[in-house]
Amino acid sequence: MIEEYGKGYLVLLLPVSFLIVFLVATWRIWVAMILLVLGIKVWQRYQWESWCQKVNPLFGQIVYENQGKITPIDLAARCNFPGNLAKRYLDTKAEEFGVTPSKSNDGNQIYYFLNTIALSSIFDNSEPNTDIESDTEKVPAAILSAPIIEETKELEEIQLELKQTPQEKEPKLTLEENLLFGSLIQSELAKRLNVYSSTIYKHRNDPDFSEWTRNRDPDGMSWVYSPETKEFFPEEEEIN
């Protein structure tokens, strides 16, 4: 039994031993072959990219002329190289730009690379809505310009109101009408002196307020301010 098990292990160990010896003896050759294959792959990749760089201008020209549509036959006929090479090139471009090829009725593949020229051509070929344009032409110019004229008039009226002085906005009252209750409030005195109410408020506590009001009063009257009643009285009728 022991001898049989030993023979079985020996049968397994012999091939493994020969393989290990073979690899140890020839590992340099295997490394060289792997490097050679990688070098060939890199060189082929470089040649393919260089060739694509030369074909790219022709590809762009065909896409421009055909408004984005191109087939392997078009590219092969223009560039004078085999059809399978043209198909490989278009497949590479389709993967780069995310384009899915479609098949025509005769079974040939068609690639659509939409660019600005193709899109503008699509929009130009679309029919415009002429009904809106014809309806607009039927509307008289006077009707179309009426809202603009009305807005211009309203703007002029607003500007005229802003330019008016307090004297133009409110009619001047006589002294008897102003002194109907024996005194004037701030807004009434402002109208009489033809100034703004804020101007009266600014000067009412000044020492020379009486002189200031006399120079602006149409009858040459002097006015004084009463802090108790918040009213204005002629200087001879001042209320303490």
C-alpha positions in Angstrom: 0.0 0.0 0.0 2.8 2.4 0.9 4.6 1.6 -2.3 1.5 2.3 -4.4 0.9 5.7 -2.8 4.5 6.6 -3.3 4.3 5.8 -7.0 1.1 7.9 -7.3 2.8 11.0 -5.8 5.8 10.4 -8.0 3.6 10.5 -11.1 2.2 13.9 -10.0 5.6 15.4 -8.9 7.5 14.6 -12.0 5.5 16.8 -14.4 5.4 19.6 -11.9 9.2 19.4 -11.4 9.8 19.4 -15.1 7.6 22.5 -15.5 9.4 24.4 -12.7 12.8 23.5 -14.2 11.6 24.6 -17.6 10.3 28.0 -16.3 13.4 28.6 -14.4 15.6 27.9 -17.4 13.5 29.9 -19.9 11.9 32.7 -17.8 14.0 35.3 -19.6 12.6 34.2 -22.9 9.0 34.5 -21.6 9.6 37.9 -20.2 11.1 39.0 -23.5 8.1 37.6 -25.4 5.6 39.5 -23.1 7.5 42.7 -23.5 7.6 42.2 -27.3 3.8 41.7 -27.4 3.2 44.8 -25.3 5.5 46.8 -27.5 3.7 45.7 -30.6 0.4 46.7 -29.1 1.7 50.1 -28.1 3.2 50.6 -31.6 -0.1 49.6 -33.3 -2.0 51.9 -31.0 0.4 54.8 -31.9 0.1 54.1 -35.6 -3.7 54.0 -35.4 -3.9 57.3 -33.5 -1.5 58.9 -36.0 -3.6 57.6 -38.9 -6.8 58.9 -37.3 -5.3 62.4 -36.9 -4.7 62.4 -40.7 -8.3 61.3 -41.4 -10.0 63.6 -39.0 -10.0 66.7 -41.4 -11.6 64.6 -44.2 -14.1 63.2 -41.7 -15.1 66.7 -40.6 -15.4 67.8 -44.1 -17.7 65.0 -45.1 -19.9 65.5 -42.0 -20.1 69.2 -42.8 -21.1 68.5 -46.5 -23.7 65.8 -45.6 -25.2 67.8 -42.7 -24.0 65.3 -40.1 -24.7 62.0 -42.0 -21.9 59.7 -43.0 -21.5 56.0 -44.0 -18.4 53.8 -44.2 -18.8 53.8 -48.0 -18.6 57.6 -48.1 -15.5 57.7 -46.0 -13.8 54.8 -47.8 -14.6 56.4 -51.2 -13.3 59.8 -50.2 -10.2 58.7 -48.4 -9.4 55.7 -50.7 -8.9 53.0 -48.1 -10.7 49.7 -47.3 -14.3 49.6 -46.1 -13.5 47.6 -42.9 -10.9 50.3 -41.9 -13.5 53.0 -42.5 -16.0 51.2 -40.4 -13.5 50.8 -37.6 -12.7 54.5 -37.7 -16.5 55.4 -37.6 -17.1 53.0 -34.8 -14.3 54.7 -32.9 -15.8 58.2 -33.5 -19.3 56.9 -32.6 -18.0 55.7 -29.3 -16.1 58.9 -28.7 -19.2 61.1 -29.4 -21.8 58.8 -28.0 -23.4 58.1 -31.4 -25.5 55.0 -32.1 -25.4 53.9 -35.8 -28.6 53.1 -37.6 -29.3 50.9 -40.6 -30.7 52.0 -43.8 -33.2 50.1 -46.0 -30.4 48.5 -47.9 -28.7 47.3 -44.7 -25.8 49.8 -44.7 -24.9 51.5 -41.4 -25.4 55.2 -41.2 -23.8 57.5 -38.6 -25.4 60.8 -37.6 -23.0 63.3 -36.1 -25.2 66.3 -35.3 -23.3 69.6 -35.3 -24.4 73.2 -35.4 -24.6 73.2 -39.2 -26.9 70.2 -39.2 -29.1 71.6 -36.4 -29.4 75.0 -38.1 -30.3 73.2 -41.4 -33.1 71.3 -39.6 -34.5 74.5 -38.1 -34.3 76.4 -41.4 -36.2 73.6 -43.2 -39.0 73.8 -40.7 -42.0 75.8 -41.9 -42.6 79.1 -40.0 -46.1 79.9 -38.7 -47.3 82.4 -41.2 -50.7 82.9 -39.6 -49.3 85.0 -36.8 -47.4 87.2 -39.2 -50.4 87.7 -41.5 -52.6 88.6 -38.6 -50.0 91.1 -37.3 -49.8 92.7 -40.8 -53.6 93.2 -40.8 -53.5 95.3 -37.6 -53.2 99.0 -38.3 -50.1 100.8 -37.1 -52.2 103.3 -35.2 -53.7 100.6 -33.0 -50.3 99.1 -32.3 -48.9 102.4 -31.3 -51.9 103.6 -29.2 -50.7 102.1 -25.9 -47.3 103.7 -26.4 -48.8 107.1 -27.0 -51.1 106.8 -23.9 -48.1 105.9 -21.7 -46.1 108.8 -23.0 -48.9 111.3 -22.2 -49.3 109.9 -18.7 -45.5 110.2 -18.1 -45.6 113.8 -19.3 -48.4 114.7 -17.0 -46.6 113.1 -14.0 -43.4 115.1 -14.9 -45.4 118.3 -15.1 -46.9 117.8 -11.7 -43.5 117.2 -10.2 -42.2 120.4 -11.7 -45.0 122.5 -10.3 -44.2 124.7 -7.3 -46.5 124.8 -4.3 -47.9 128.0 -5.6 -49.0 126.4 -8.8 -50.5 123.4 -7.1 -52.7 125.3 -4.6 -54.3 128.7 -5.1 -53.1 131.4 -2.8 -55.5 132.3 0.0 -56.2 135.8 1.3 -55.1 136.8 4.8 -58.7 136.9 6.0 -59.2 133.3 4.8 -55.9 132.1 6.3 -56.8 133.8 9.7 -60.3 132.4 9.8 -59.5 130.8 13.2 -57.0 133.4 14.3 -53.9 131.3 13.6 -52.3 129.1 10.9 -51.0 125.6 11.1 -47.7 124.7 9.5 -49.0 123.6 6.1 -51.2 126.7 5.8 -48.3 129.0 6.5 -46.1 127.1 4.0 -48.8 127.7 1.3 -48.9 131.4 2.2 -45.1 131.8 2.1 -44.9 129.7 -1.0 -42.4 127.2 0.6 -42.5 123.6 1.6 -43.9 122.5 5.0 -40.6 121.0 5.9 -38.9 124.3 5.4 -41.2 125.9 7.9 -40.5 123.1 10.4 -36.8 123.7 9.9 -36.8 127.4 10.6 -39.7 127.8 13.1 -37.4 127.8 16.2 -34.8 130.2 14.7 -34.3 133.6 16.4 -34.8 135.4 13.1 -37.9 133.4 12.1 -40.1 136.6 12.2 -37.7 138.4 9.8 -37.5 135.3 7.6 -41.3 135.1 7.3 -41.7 138.8 6.7 -39.4 138.6 3.7 -41.5 135.9 2.2 -45.0 136.9 3.2 -47.0 138.5 0.3 -48.3 141.2 2.7 -45.0 141.7 4.5 -46.3 140.3 7.8 -44.1 138.7 10.4 -45.1 135.3 12.0 -44.2 133.7 15.2 -44.4 130.1 16.4 -46.2 129.0 19.5 -44.8 125.7 20.9 -47.8 125.3 23.2 -50.5 125.3 20.4 -48.1 124.2 17.6 -49.5 127.1 15.5 -48.3 130.3 13.9 -49.6 133.8 14.7 -49.0 137.2 13.3 -46.3 138.9 15.4 -48.6 141.4 16.9 -51.1 138.6 18.0 -48.5 136.3 19.5 -49.9 134.0 22.1 -47.5 133.2 25.0 
